[in-house]
Amino acid sequence: MLSALRPRHLTAFVLTTVLLLCTAPVHAIKFEIQAYRYPPAKCIWNAAHSGALVIVTANIGPGEGQRMDIEIVDSGPEKNVYLSKRGISGESRFAVTVHSEEGDVGVCFKNYLDIGGQPKRRVIDLDVDIGADAVDYNAIANQESLSALETEMRKLEGVVKEIVDEMGYLKKREERFQLTNMSTNKRVQNFAWFTLISLICLGAWQIFHLRAFFKRKYLID
């Protein structure tokens, strides 16, 4: 296929491939977390659509008298918990598949302090790979005996598939928002008609009531 491309098109194709691969989102972060007897959760959130593979690599620094717990959750209506593990240390790697239609994926840490311990901190080096970034293309290349160019093409194929899936997800969200907008407009319209009819009925009742009152007072015939 590449031999059939003209030099100009081949150059543009290679530049596009490099651009897509270089603009892949980076989800690596390094931070410290304070240890408490009853610690609050510190969560790192990333966008991920339904069916996306999420690989979490957490490198927990040393910390005597501390216990680090991890949870992988989402922010959807059901608040799904994909993984919950206590007492992790060193380098740990976890893989989950998101099945929430909406919301982000959060990697949450809690650093527990032993009773009577002094205030301490612990360093966490976190790397989150989502979708095409989570696929180990080196292992695929070794298994299928792919060349460097074929491996890069496989990476590009994964990125394109992820973009298509993301566009489909955004289209579904747009359709859902349109249905919600139409439903809201219909409710507002029905409420407006109800208010108008109520005002007309109230005005008619006031006219008849005043007419009867004036007749009782012999003010009108």
URMO-V23008 format. One line per field, one symbol per residue. ss: DSSP state (2 for helix, 1 for strand, 0 for the rest). A space follows every 10 residues. Layout:
ss->???
//
This chain:
ss->0222002222 2222222222 2200000111 1111010000 0111111000 0011111111 0000011111 1111000000 1111100001 1111111000 0001111111 1110000000 1111111111 2222002222 2222000222 2222222222 2222222222 2222222222 2222222222 2222222222 2222222222 2222220000 0
//
